[in-house]
Structure formats: structure tokens, C-alpha cells
Amino acid sequence: MPHVVRAVIGEQLVYHINRSGTGSVSLPDRLRAAGASVFAERVRSHLQTIDVNALLDGSGSTSASA
């Protein structure tokens, strides 16, 4: 089910970027600040596989190979 986690991370990333006002956000930093450092590391590793530009332009790709 890693593809499901990656999809949710992509949705959350877009949501927080759009709300940030700066166009920048670090989900792992937010998770660490909330006391979820192990999960933050897992999210960080998934983020390395996500094409953020594709997410932001609406094509929705959440994988570097997709």
C-alpha cells in the first residue's frame, strides 16, 4: 500500500503549499514538530519519489516513474 501513502502525501503537500502563502512547506518538519519523527522520516522518503511540479499543475503524478 505504499502507493496509497504516496497519494495521500501528495494531496497533503498540495494542500499545505496552497495554504502556506509562500508556496513552500516541509511536511516532515511539521510532523517532527508534532512529535511524529519516525513517520516524518517515512514521509520524507516518499516525497523523494513524488513529482511536486506535476502535482501542482494538476496532472496528479505521485511517482517519479508514473
C-alpha positions as CSV (number, residue, x, y, z in Angstrom):
1,M,0.0,0.0,0.0
2,P,2.9,2.4,-0.4
3,H,1.1,3.9,-3.4
4,V,-1.8,4.9,-1.2
5,V,0.5,6.6,1.3
6,R,2.3,8.4,-1.6
7,A,-1.1,9.6,-2.9
8,V,-2.2,11.0,0.4
9,I,1.2,12.6,1.0
10,G,0.8,14.3,-2.4
11,E,-2.6,15.6,-1.5
12,Q,-1.4,16.9,1.8
13,L,1.6,18.5,0.2
14,V,-0.6,20.4,-2.3
15,Y,-3.0,21.4,0.4
16,H,-0.3,22.8,2.7
17,I,1.6,24.5,-0.1
18,N,-1.6,26.3,-1.3
19,R,-2.3,27.4,2.3
20,S,1.2,28.4,3.1
21,G,1.2,31.8,1.4
22,T,4.8,31.3,0.4
23,G,4.5,28.3,-1.9
24,S,6.7,26.3,0.4
25,V,6.2,23.8,3.2
26,S,8.0,20.9,4.8
27,L,5.7,18.1,5.8
28,P,8.5,16.2,7.5
29,D,9.4,19.3,9.6
30,R,5.7,19.7,10.6
31,L,5.5,16.0,11.6
32,R,8.7,16.2,13.6
33,A,7.3,19.3,15.4
34,A,4.2,17.3,16.2
35,G,6.3,14.5,17.8
36,A,6.0,12.1,14.9
37,S,9.6,11.8,13.9
38,V,9.5,8.2,12.7
39,F,6.6,8.9,10.4
40,A,8.2,12.2,9.3
41,E,11.2,10.1,8.0
42,R,8.8,7.8,6.1
43,V,7.1,10.8,4.6
44,R,10.4,12.3,3.6
45,S,11.4,9.2,1.8
46,H,8.1,9.1,-0.1
47,L,8.5,12.8,-1.0
48,Q,11.7,12.0,-2.8
49,T,9.6,9.9,-5.3
50,I,6.9,12.5,-5.9
51,D,6.9,14.9,-8.9
52,V,5.8,18.0,-7.0
53,N,5.5,20.1,-10.2
54,A,3.1,17.6,-11.7
55,L,1.0,17.7,-8.5
56,L,0.9,21.5,-8.5
57,D,0.0,21.8,-12.2
58,G,-2.8,19.3,-11.7
59,S,-1.6,16.3,-13.7
60,G,-1.5,14.4,-10.4
61,S,1.6,12.2,-10.8
62,T,2.7,10.9,-7.4
63,S,5.6,8.8,-8.6
64,A,8.7,9.6,-10.4
65,S,8.1,6.6,-12.6
66,A,4.4,7.3,-13.3
